[in-house]
C-alpha cells in the first residue's frame, strides 16, 4: 500500500481509539490529520470564547510548513503508538 492508503486506513482505525484517549493525544492526531489532508492552516484563529476551536487550530498551526506526506507518515506512526498505548 502507498502512504495515502495507509493514512486512510489509520484514520479509520483512529476512530476506534478509546474515549479515555488524552486530549493532548487527540490534538496531536488532529493537527497531523489536518496537515496531511489540507496542508497549512487556512482559517483564522477562533475567538477567545471558543477554547476547543482555538486548541485545535493551535495543534494544526504547529504543523505549519510540514509536507503533507510527512504529516501523513507521522499520523500513521502516532495512530500505531496510541493503539499500543491504549490497548487493553
N, C-alpha and C positions, 0 to 999 in steps of 0.2 A: 504494500500500500504506500501511497505517497503521503506527504506531510498533510495535505488538505483532508484526505480521507481519515488519517489518524486523528487529526484535530476534530473533525466532525464526530468521530466515534467517542473521543474523550469528552466532548461537550455533552453528548448523550449520557455518558457514564457519570459526569459531574452532577447531573440531576438526581442521581441515586445516593449522593453523599448524605450522611445522617443530618437530622435537624440540629444536632449538637456541634456541627462544624463551626469553628470560631469565626467571628466577624472579620478578623484580620485575614484568615484564610479565604473567606468569601470575597473580600475586597481584592485580594491578590488575584483570585480567579477572574473576577470581573474586569480588572484592569488589563490583564493579559488577553482575555477574550475580546474585549472591545478593540484593543490594539491589533489583534490578529485578524479581525474581521473588517474594521472600519479604517484603521490607521490612526494617525494623531487625532487627539480630541478636536471635535469640530463644532462644539457648542460653547456657549458662555457658561461661566461658573454659576451654579444655582445660588439663590439668595440665602441670606443668613438664617432664615427660618426653615429652610429645607436641609436639615442636618444630614439626613440619609443621602439625598442627592449630592450634597457637597462632598461627602466621604467617597461616594462612587466616582464623582468627577475627579477628585484628587488622586484616587487609585489609578484611574485611566491616564490622567495627565502625567503621572510619574513615569509612564512608559513612553512618553513623547520621544520621537526620533528613532524608536526601535523598529527594525524592519518587520513587516507582517509575518514573514516566515519564521523569524527568530522568536517572535511573540507566540506563534502557534506551537513551536517546539517547546518553549518554556511552559506553556499552558499544559501540553500533553504530559510533561515531566511532573508538573505540580499536581495534576489530577492523579497520576500514579502514586505519588508520595502521599497524598491525602487519603487515597483508598487504603494504603498500608497503615497510615497513622490512625485512621478511624475504624479499621477492621475490628470486628468483634469475634 
